[in-house]
């Protein structure tokens, strides 16, 4: 979950490293640091907190050199302190690391027998100490780095910089992403293409187990068996890696506002002018699928829960949805004619990737829905469907979620048609309605001020309940997650029918209850649940359409008015008020909207 960058350039590395780290700060912001080699001498600077603290330090303590590595940290082993911040150094080597070294205690014990002591609480320091130990035996820098890598167990991306070597970075990946950028007489290393976008658009993605020896002349890559491996150089679109707020106060606000456009982009990608749904030719034949297993984490898991309703109702396929971290250790049986479907914004989510690898030789087909086409999950899938949301920087996922469920809805329609449960005319009706969603979302965004006012009231609460039925149940779960992620208010979500089975005990005059309830066939039952809440002095925030708000009456605490859409499309629309409620509540509380405490955007460690 940490961010790594490395530079072998023609210009001073420190400002380039800091600028690249700004683009990776969504990966971690507990601390940051850089190391450079200048006139053969290795040196480093580190600071706790946001990257601006490191920038301030570099003003007073400049760091020269045209070769360097940098890191922005999300703490795993050891508290966020200067001592625990990366790069870690031992003698002639400095190391930056994303991941977890699982056998670091064993290596520490071995190093202690050589009277090698430790200064930090981190697993990463062990890598630096071990590499330095091998250097002391007479190994070259590359030999020492490779020898250390041979000893490591766990998941990691690593970059090594050496004293006396101003034209060398050694890089390696196992379980965590890492890419090499190619310039004109310059070379770069980064956790992803976003970090390297201003520097180059020519990227080589390291494969699992790869080790790279990087110099200004190029890169030599060896695979996990030590064989030379020529990985392709790919050209990435600079537009797809642009990171700016475009005039908005926060990235999250910008990304919420972008949803009409990015959903439109996804629809344009998958729909023909004749309203046919076009997937790659090799897309699975759903007529031969007996069961779908969907696996994801966090918001992507809730996208899968939404899709479960669609696949079962439209295509009549049984669907099991699982949290990746549970799935991978439960070792579930995967019968024949099973489609394994994985959803991940980054395409690097560690638990989801591990679950995919578990299914690889068991499921008939591995299908992924991802936002990063060159990610590990995409590369290791039989079929990868991009959601085309563009770069999402805010930790709380917004546009990626709505693009995920948009693509999953199209997939469910295709499955229904191929299985004979959806006529071409009915499919065309659904597609026509879906084409209108971007403009309808724009209307929903016009409710921003009304939602802001409701959020100011919500921000005074300590606990919030979310309720929803049918397709609104996963949206209630997503709304509760968003609220607690960025406002730090305790929030829980329940299927409305579960209210009387326990949660109603929590209802009193201090408890706001957000009810997601478009006027559909389940609305009358939801109104009954609302009455039960209000009878106990609970404060109902009703999110509904005109008909629903009118039928609910005047006793609700406040209402948020949504446009009307066909029932199957309500999850895409009702994601907007869920996001805006969380956003404005966080702003009212003064929390860090884009970088909430203890969270990182891309969870690449277990």
N, C-alpha and C positions, 0 to 999 in steps of 0.2 A: 504494500500500500504506500510505500515511500516512492519518491521520485529521484531518478538518477540522470545525470547528464555528464558528458565528457567532451573535451575539445582539444584537438591538435590543430592549431591555426597559425595564421600570419599576423594576428593582432593580439592585444592583451586579452587574456582569457577571462579574467575576473568579471568584467562587465557583461561579457557574453554568457558566462555561466549563470550569473544572477538573473539576467533577462530570461534565459531558458528555464530557470527554476521558477520564475513567476508563472510560467505557463504550465508548470507541474505542481503548483502549490495545492491544487485540488486533491493531490495524492497524499498530502501530509503537511502539517503546519505546526507541529510541536516544537521543532527546531530546524535549523538549516546550517549548512557549512560548505566551504569550498577548500580545495587544496590545489596548489600550482607548483610547477618546477620552473625556477628562474636561475639562469646561469648554473644549472646543475644542482641547485639546492631546492629541496622539498620543504614547503611551508603550508600552513593552513589557517583558516579563520572560521569560528563557529559562534552561533548565537542561539539563544532560546526564544521561542515564540515565533511570531510571523516573520516573513522574509525581510520585511522592512528593517528589522533589528540587525540582521546581518548586513544589509546595505549601509546602515548607519555606522556600523563598526568598520566597514571597509573605507569609509570616508576618513576616519581617524587612523586606521591601521591598514593602509593599502597593501595589496598583494600583487606583485608583478609576476610575469611569466606568460608564455604563449601556449602552454600545455597545462591542462587542469581537469579536475573532476569536481562535481558538486552534488548536493543531496538535500532534499527536504524530507523531514522525518515524520512518520506517524508511529508513536512509541509502541513497541511490543515488549521487548525485554529491557527493563530499566526505565526510570522516570524521565520526563523531559528536562534534562539538565545540560549544561555546556559539556560536562565530562562525558555524558552519554551521546552527545550529538556526533553525527558523521561529518567529515571523514574521520575514520579511526586510523591512528598511525602507530606503527611500531618500527622504530629505527628508520630504515630506508624505504618503507612501503606505506602507502596510504590506501584505504579501501572505503568504498561506499557500497551499500547493500540494501536490497529490497527482498524481504522474505524472512524465513526463520531457519536457523541452523539447528537441527534437532539434536545433534550429538555434540553440542558445544561443551557440555559438562565433561564428557569423556575426554575431549581434546584438551580442555583446561587441566584436567587431572594429569594428563600425560606431560603437558608443558611445565606444570609445577615441578615435576621430577627433574626438569632441567633448570630449576631455579628461575623460571620465567614468571613474573608476577603480573597482576592485573590491576587496571586502574578504573574500569567501568563495570556496569551491571549488564552489559549487552552481550549478545551472542556474536555480534559482528567483530568486536575486538579480537575474538578468538581467531578469526580469519587473518587479521593483520599480524598477530603474534606468531601464528603458525607459518605464515609466509616468510616473516623475518627470520624465524628459526631455520627454515630451509635455505634462505640466503646466506646465513652464517656458516652453512656447511659447504659453501662454494658453488651452489647452484646459480645459474643466471636468473634474472628477473622472470623471464617467461617460464623457465623450468620450475622455479619456486612457486609461482602462481599456479601452474598446472598441478604440481605435487600437492599443494594445499587443496585444490579443487577435488583431487582424487579422494581426499579424506572426508569431504563434507557430505552430510546427509540432511535432507530436508528440501525446502523450496527456496530458490534464491535467484536474484540477478545481481551480478557483482561487476565492479570496475576497479582495477588496480592501477595506481600511479607510483612511479619509483624515483627515488633520489638518484640524480645523475643521468636520468633518461628523459630528455625533453621531446622525444619523438616516439613515445610508446605508451599505449594504454592496453591492458589486457582485460577483456570482457568475457563474461560467461552467463548462461541462463539455464536454469532447471526449475520449471514450474512458475517462474515469474517472467514477464515479458521484457525484452531488451531489443533495441534496434541500432543499426549502424548507419550513419549518414555519410554520403559521399559528396565532397566539395571539390573545388579546383585547387589542388595542392593542400587541401585541408580535409580532416576527417572528424567525425563526431559520433558520440554514443548517447542514446537517450532511452528512457523508459517507453516512450512512444513517439510517433511522428509529430505530435503536437509540440513537444519541446523543441524539435529540430526544424520546424516549419520556416522560421525566418532565415535559417542558415542554409538549408538545402531542401530540394523536393525529391532527391534520389535516395531511397531508403532500402536497406537490406534488413529483413527481419530474421533474427537468429531463431533457429529451431530448438526444440527440446534437447538439452544436453550439449549444445554447441559451445565452443570456446573460440574466441576471436583475438588475434594479435593485430592491433590497429596501429598503423604508422601513417604519416602524411602521404606516403606513396600508395596506400590502399589497405586492404584487410585480408588476412589469411584466416580462414575459418576451418576448424576441425570438428567433426561430429563427436558424439558421445563415445565412439569406439576409437577415436584418434585419427580417423581418416580425413584427408582433405575433402572439404565440402564446398562446392561452388553454389552458394545461395544466390538467387536472382536479385538484381537491383530493380526496384519498382518505383515508378514515378507517382507521387501522391499529389492530389490537388491542393494547392495552397488555400483555396476557398474553404475546403473541408476541414482545415486545421486553424481557421481564424478564431482568435480568442479575444473578444472585447465586449463591453457592456452596451455598446450602441446607444449611449445616452441614458440608459436605465441606471437606477441606483444600485441594483444588484444583478448578478448573473441570473438568479432565479426569476426575477421579474422579466428580464429579457427573454428567457427561455419559455416562460408561460405565454408571453405575447407572441412568440414565434410559432405557436402551435397551428394556427390556420395555414401558414405557409408550409411547414414541414409535413403536415398531414396531406396537404395538397401535393407535395413532391412525391410522397409515398404512393398516393393514388395514381398519379401520372406515370409512375414507374410500373405499376402492376395492372393498370386498366388500359384496354384498347379503346379507340374512339367509338367502337361498336358496343362498349360496355362488357366486353369479355374480360375475364380475369386471366392474366398471362403470368405464369411462373416459368422457371427454367424447364427445358424439355425433360430433364432428368428428375423433375419433381415426382414424389411418390404417387403411385397409383392407389388412391384411397379405397378403391373397390377391393383391394387385397389386404386391407388393414382390419384387424379384428379388435385392436386395442391401442390406445395412445397413452404413453407415459410422459407427462410433462414435468420438468424439473427446473427449478430456478431458486433464487434467493431474494429476499427483500421485496421491493416494489415489483420486480420481474415475476416473483412468485404470485403476487396478486393479479398481475396480467394473465398468468396461467389460469387462475381461478375464474376470471371472467371468461376466458376462452373455453373452459370446461363446459359452461352452460351452452355456449354456441355450438361446440362440436357435438354435444349430446342432443341438443334440440334440433339443430339443422341437419346434421349428418348422421345422427343416431349411432355414433361410435362411443363406446364406453371409454371414459377418460379417468386416469389417476393422476393427481397433482401432488408433487412431493417437494419438500424443502431439501435442497441439495445436500446440506450438511447432515441431514438424517438419512437420506436415501443412500449415500455412499457407504455408510456403515451398517445399514440394515441388510445389505446384500439381498435385495428382493429378487425373486424369480422373474425372468423375462421370457414369457412364452413366445412361440413362433407367431409370425404375422403381427408383431408389435412395432409400432413407430415410436421411437424415443425422440422427444422434442425438447430442446433446451433454449432458454431465453436468457439473454444477458446483454446489458447495454455495452459494457466494456469488451465483452468477449474474452475476458481474462479472469473472471471470478473463479477463485481457486476451487471452492467446493463444487461449483457447477462443472468445471472442467474435469475434476476427478470423477464426478458422476457420469459424465459423457464417456470417459475412458472405461468405466466399469461396463457400460452398455455396448461398447464398440463391437465386441464379438458375440453379443447376445441378441440385440435387437436387429430386425431386418434392415432398418434404415435409421441413420442418425440425421436429424434435421435440426438446424439452429435458426433462431431469429435474433439477429445481432445488429449493433450499430457500427461496428468497426470491422469492415470486410477482411482486413489482414490479421485479425486477432487469432489467438490460439484456438478458440472454440470454433471459429469459422473455418480455419484451415483443417481442423480435425473432424469436421462434419462431412457427411456424404453430400448434403445440400445445405447451403447457408443463404438465408433470405435477409437482405439488409433492410433496416427500417428507415434509413435516410433521414434521421433526425438531426444530423450535423453534430458538431462538438457540443457536449453538455458539460458545463463546468460546475454548476451548483450541485452540492452533495445530494440534496433532495431531488430525486428524479421527477421531471415534469413532462417535457416534450418527448422524452424517450418512452415513457409509459404510454402516452396516447398513441404514439407511432407503433409501439409494440402491439397494442390491442387492435389497432387498425389493420395491421398486416395479418394478425391472427384471425380477425373477422373474415378477411378475404380468403384466408386458407380454409376456414370452416365452410364458407360458401362453395368453394371449389370442391371440397370433400363431399358436401351434400349433393352437388350436381353429379359428381363421378359415381356416387353410390346410389343414385336414383331416387333420393329423398327430396330433391329440390328441382323443380322444373326450371327450364331456361327462362321462362317468362318471370317466374317468381325471383329467380336470381337477378335478372335485369332490374326488377323493382328495388331489390335491396341495394344494388350497385348505384342506381339513380339516387336513392336516398343518401347513400354514403357520399356521393359526389357533393351533396349540399352541406355536408358536415363542416368543412372549413368556414363557410360563411355563417353558419349557425353558431360556431364557436366564437366568431367575432362578435356576434350579438351577446353571447354569454359574457365575453370580456367587457362589454359595456356596463355590466353590473358591478364593476370593480369598486366604485365608490360605496354602493350599498353593502358590499361584502366587507369593505374596510371598516365601516361603522359597526357592523356586527362583530367584527374581530376585536375592536377596541373593548367591547363589553366582554368578549370571550377571554381576553388577555388577563382579566382580573380573577380568573378561576384557577383552582389548583388541579381539578380533575374534570374530565369531559368524557361523555359516552357518545359513541356513534352507533346508529342503528340503520339497517337496510335489509330488504328482502329480495330474494332472487338475484338478478344481476346487480342490484344495489348493495348486496352484502359484501362482495369484494371491494366495492367502492368505499363502503364504510370502513373496512380494514385499511385501505389505502389512505383515507382521510385521517384516521387516527394515527397512522404511522407518520404522515407528513407533519401533523401538529406536534407530536412529541419529538420528532427529529430536530426541528429548528426553533421551537418555542420553549422546549423543556417542560411543557405542561403534560402531566400524566393523562394519557388518553387510551381508551379501550374501545373496541368495536365488537358488536354482537349481531348475529342474525336476529331480526326483530322478534321472531317467534320464540327466541331463547330468553326474552326479557323476564318472563315469569319464572324461569328456571334458575334464578340466582341474582342476576344483575339488578333487578328492581329493588333489592335491599339497599342499594347505594343511593337511591333517589331521595333527594331532599331539596330544599329551596336553594341550596348552594350548587346544585349539580346541573350544568347545561347538558342537554342531549341534542346532538345534531342528527336529524332524521333525513336520510336521503330517500326521497319518495316521489318519483314522477307519477302522474295520474295514469296508472295502468291497472291490469287485472288484479294486482295484489294490493292496490292502494287502500281499499276499505279495511283490510286486515291491519295495515300499518297505522291507519287513523285510530283504530282501537288501541294499539300499543301507545300511541301518542296520548290518548285520553288517560291511560293508566299512569303515564308519567306526570301529566298535568294535575291529576287528582292527588298526587303526592307532592305537589308544589315544585316539580321539576321544571326547568326552563327549556322549552323546546325551540330549537332553531330548525325551521323546516326549509329544506331545499326541494322545490317542486316547480311545476309549471303553473300557468294561470288557473287551470281547472282544479289542480290539486290544492292550491292556496285558497281558492274560494271555498272549496268543500271543507277544508280543515277548519275554517272559522277564524275568529279574532282572538282566541285565547292563547295562541302561540306567542312565545317571547319575541321572536322576530322571524321574518321570512326572507328567503333569497329566491328570486324569481328567475327561472330558466325558460328558454324557448321550448316549444314542443318538438319532439322528434319521435320516430317510430321506436317502439319499446326495445328492440334488439340493439339500437344504437345509443341508448341512454348512457352506458358506461363511458363512452368517449366524451360525451358532453358533460356529464356530471363530475368528471375528473377536474374540470376547470374550477368550480366553486370549492372543491376539496383543497386544491392547491392554493387558491387565493385566500381562503380562510386561514390556512397555516402561515402563508407568507405575511399577511397583514397582522396577524397575532404576534408573530415573531418580531416584526418591525415595532409594534406597539410596546413590546417588552424590552426592546433594545438588544436582542441577542444577535449573534453573528449568523445572518441568514445563509450566506453561501458556504461558510466553513464552520458548521456547528461543532461544539466541543465533542471530543472523543470519536468523531466520525471521519472517514475518508471516502472519497468518491469510488475508487476502484479497490475492491477487497481482494487483493492478490495473495493474501496469506490466510491460512486456516485459523 
